Amino acid sequence: MAYWLIKSEGDCYSIDDFRKDKKTLWTGIRNYQSRNFMMKGMKKGDFCFFYHSNGNPSGIYGLAKVSQLAVPDPTQFDKKDEHFYPKSKKEKPLWYCVEVSFVKKYPKVLSLEMIKKDAVLKTMEVAKRGSRLSITPVDTLCFKEIEKILS
């Protein structure tokens, strides 16, 4: 099993939206490294921390689980969608997404500031200066530390 951190802007798709929907395709990712994590790394059953970027505060708000392996991201073909990508063709898609299912909303938020101050968590990609990836792996030690702090 692997662990991940997936980012969403709270005003675009919040943890409460996710809880209401119960599951969603993680669409709109237009970074090759994050796409490759979804295509080659993320497996059914992997846990993902749900992180609000540009939140108040930015941080980890909940937990999700990968419920379906990567499929072509439908938003790349939709001319009305902000994530439309004209270079993508249905017969040769460029962008993929996994489906994630809601597991829980934590009773408190683990803020980015707290992550950066924690001896274990400060090694996470999200804590590094200039980190902009919307999907990043999380090692087992960090996963256990976050669960201990938030549960």
C-alpha positions as CSV (number, residue, x, y, z in Angstrom):
1,M,0.0,0.0,0.0
2,A,1.2,3.5,-0.8
3,Y,0.1,6.9,0.7
4,W,-0.5,10.1,-1.1
5,L,-1.4,13.8,-0.6
6,I,-3.9,15.3,-3.0
7,K,-4.5,19.0,-3.2
8,S,-7.6,20.9,-3.9
9,E,-8.4,24.6,-3.5
10,G,-11.2,24.8,-0.9
11,D,-13.2,27.3,-2.9
12,C,-13.1,25.0,-5.9
13,Y,-13.7,21.6,-4.3
14,S,-13.8,21.5,-0.5
15,I,-13.7,18.6,1.9
16,D,-17.4,19.2,2.6
17,D,-18.1,19.0,-1.2
18,F,-16.2,15.7,-1.2
19,R,-18.0,14.3,1.8
20,K,-21.4,15.1,0.1
21,D,-20.3,13.5,-3.2
22,K,-18.8,10.4,-1.4
23,K,-16.5,9.8,-4.4
24,T,-15.1,11.8,-7.4
25,L,-12.7,11.5,-10.3
26,W,-9.6,13.6,-9.4
27,T,-9.8,15.6,-12.6
28,G,-8.1,18.7,-13.9
29,I,-4.5,17.7,-13.2
30,R,-2.2,19.2,-15.9
31,N,1.2,18.4,-14.5
32,Y,3.0,15.4,-16.0
33,Q,4.6,14.2,-12.7
34,S,1.3,14.3,-10.9
35,R,-0.4,12.5,-13.9
36,N,2.3,9.8,-13.8
37,F,1.7,9.3,-10.1
38,M,-2.0,8.6,-10.9
39,M,-1.2,6.4,-13.9
40,K,1.7,4.4,-12.5
41,G,1.8,4.8,-8.8
42,M,-1.7,5.0,-7.3
43,K,-3.4,1.7,-6.7
44,K,-6.9,0.8,-5.5
45,G,-7.0,0.9,-1.7
46,D,-4.2,3.5,-1.3
47,F,-4.9,6.2,1.2
48,C,-4.7,9.9,0.3
49,F,-4.7,12.9,2.6
50,F,-7.1,15.6,1.3
51,Y,-5.2,18.9,1.4
52,H,-6.7,22.4,1.0
53,S,-4.2,24.7,-0.8
54,N,-5.0,28.4,-0.5
55,G,-7.2,27.5,2.5
56,N,-7.6,29.3,5.8
57,P,-5.5,27.6,6.8
58,S,-3.8,25.5,4.1
59,G,-3.5,22.0,5.4
60,I,-4.8,18.5,5.7
61,Y,-8.5,18.3,6.2
62,G,-9.5,14.7,5.5
63,L,-8.7,11.2,4.3
64,A,-9.6,9.6,1.0
65,K,-9.0,6.2,-0.6
66,V,-8.2,5.4,-4.2
67,S,-11.3,3.5,-5.4
68,Q,-10.6,3.2,-9.1
69,L,-7.4,3.0,-11.2
70,A,-6.5,5.8,-13.6
71,V,-8.8,6.5,-16.5
72,P,-8.7,9.2,-19.2
73,D,-9.6,12.5,-17.6
74,P,-12.9,13.5,-19.2
75,T,-12.3,17.2,-18.7
76,Q,-9.6,17.3,-21.3
77,F,-12.2,16.7,-24.0
78,D,-14.9,19.1,-22.8
79,K,-14.6,22.4,-24.6
80,K,-16.8,24.0,-21.9
81,D,-14.5,22.9,-19.0
82,E,-11.7,25.1,-17.7
83,H,-9.4,22.1,-18.0
84,F,-10.1,21.5,-21.7
85,Y,-6.9,20.5,-23.5
86,P,-7.2,20.8,-27.3
87,K,-4.1,18.6,-27.9
88,S,-5.7,15.6,-26.3
89,K,-7.5,13.2,-28.6
90,K,-10.0,10.5,-27.4
91,E,-8.0,7.8,-29.2
92,K,-4.8,9.1,-27.5
93,P,-5.5,10.9,-24.3
94,L,-2.8,12.9,-22.5
95,W,-4.3,13.3,-19.1
96,Y,-5.5,10.7,-16.6
97,C,-7.3,10.7,-13.3
98,V,-8.0,8.2,-10.5
99,E,-11.3,8.0,-8.6
100,V,-11.1,8.7,-4.9
101,S,-13.7,7.9,-2.2
102,F,-14.3,9.9,0.9
103,V,-13.1,8.2,4.1
104,K,-13.3,10.9,6.8
105,K,-13.0,14.6,7.6
106,Y,-10.7,15.1,10.5
107,P,-12.0,16.9,13.6
108,K,-9.2,19.5,13.3
109,V,-6.9,20.7,10.5
110,L,-3.2,19.9,10.3
111,S,-1.9,23.2,8.9
112,L,1.0,23.7,6.6
113,E,2.7,25.7,9.4
114,M,2.3,22.7,11.8
115,I,3.6,20.3,9.1
116,K,6.7,22.5,8.7
117,K,7.4,22.5,12.4
118,D,7.0,18.8,13.0
119,A,10.3,16.9,13.1
120,V,8.9,14.0,11.0
121,L,6.5,15.8,8.7
122,K,8.8,18.6,7.7
123,T,10.3,16.1,5.2
124,M,7.1,15.9,3.2
125,E,7.1,17.4,-0.3
126,V,4.3,19.9,0.6
127,A,6.6,21.4,3.3
128,K,9.3,22.2,0.8
129,R,9.8,25.7,-0.5
130,G,8.4,26.1,-4.1
131,S,6.5,22.8,-4.0
132,R,3.6,23.1,-6.4
133,L,2.7,19.5,-7.3
134,S,-1.0,18.7,-6.7
135,I,-0.3,15.0,-6.0
136,T,2.7,13.8,-4.0
137,P,3.7,10.5,-2.3
138,V,3.7,10.3,1.5
139,D,6.0,7.9,3.3
140,T,4.6,5.4,5.9
141,L,6.3,7.2,8.8
142,C,4.6,10.5,7.9
143,F,1.3,8.8,7.3
144,K,1.3,7.3,10.8
145,E,2.4,10.6,12.3
146,I,-0.4,12.5,10.6
147,E,-3.0,9.9,11.7
148,K,-1.7,10.0,15.3
149,I,-1.9,13.8,15.3
150,L,-5.4,14.1,13.7
151,S,-7.2,11.1,15.1
